Amino acid sequence: MLLRAEQSLVLPRRQNWQAEIYAYLGNIAASKGDTREAERHLLAAHRINLAAGLFWGQAVNLLGLGKLKLQLGEHEAANHFLLQGVELAERFNAGNLLMQMHEQLYQSYEALGDHARAVMHHIGYHTHFLQLAQQDSSRQLQSLSARRLHHIEMRLKLLGSEMEISQLRRQSDAGRKRLAWLESAAYQDGLTGAYNRRVMDERVPQLIAHAQQSLSPISALLLDFDHFKQINDQHSHLLGDQVLQMGCKLFLAQCRDGDLLVRFGGEEFLLFLPGVAIEVASKIAERICTALPKLDWAALQPGLAVTVSIGVGQLQADETVADWLQRIDQALYAAKRGGRNRVCLAGEAP
């Protein structure tokens, strides 16, 4: 019957009726999933209302077209229709239409990841919803309003958080790389990847405090590459850097989560082993001392041989960090005097 009326209602004085029929036909087609037919009828209704200067009808048609495009996932086209509708509905303060349009727009922009515009239209939806709720004094709507208002406010908070996250994600790659570089430079030795003295000063007191609270031991290894000055002088400082990098990779391979490897200075490294007594620490040191000469040093320089001397010590009760490290340093020098390429325990130091 509506299709027959579509063909008969063509007189100018009945244009608004014809527009309504097209709008009804569009809604029926949309409900059946015939989106192409729905769009054709809604556009026809909009053209008639536009020609007749009927603002309300135009706004309703634009809202319908926007909803249809959203169902199709065509967000840009949906936003085009809906934004036109908002501009038109604001001329005659059509609160209910504005509320629906802002609701569709915030959902569309959220789907596009444009959280700033999504928040803006959610606020518009929120504002017009409150205005409509205040105009209706019925108890049922007031109860519904309270629940929906709570939902809207929670949604606004979530959208605000998503917008902040989105802004962070949009930071340039250069900025993120710069930040990562600054963090690395602040805590890591750029050549070897071991931690620097700053980390040692911050972390070691924490490791000691935890060991004391848990009544567990903590040991440390002081590792020094043998004849490192000769390597630099006879070959080059570049080769010396490569030796440090290869050796440090071996040291790091011996570390557990929670262990702390620090470049103490030059060719010296400190390896802190929380929860490890000196007997176990000495075995770790022996393993390093044995494995280091077996690395493929000839790949760097034919005939190159590299060894390491290690001092080992366990923190004693009521001992300061300075005294502890001094004992380990003495053990290291004992290993050097003993012929290098060996491990010496702090208790064996003279």
Secondary structure, DSSP 4 states (H G I P E B T S, - for coil): -HHHHHHH--SGGGHHHHHHHHHHHHHHHHHTT-HHHHHHHHHHHHHHHHHHT-HHHHHHHHHHHHHHHHHTT-HHHHHHHHHHHHHHHTTTT-HHHHHHHHHHHHHHHHHHT-HHHHHHHHHHHHHHHHHHHHH---HHHHHHHHHHHHHHHHHHHHHHHHHHHHHHHTS-HHHHHHHHHHHHHHHB-TTT--B-HHHHHHHHHHHHHHHHHTT--EEEEEEEETTHHHHHHHT-HHHHHHHHHHHHHHHHHTPPTT-EEEEEETTEEEEEEET--HHHHHHHHHHHHHHGGGS-GGGTSTT----EEEEEEEPPTT--HHHHHHHHHHHHHHHHHTTSSSEEEGGG--
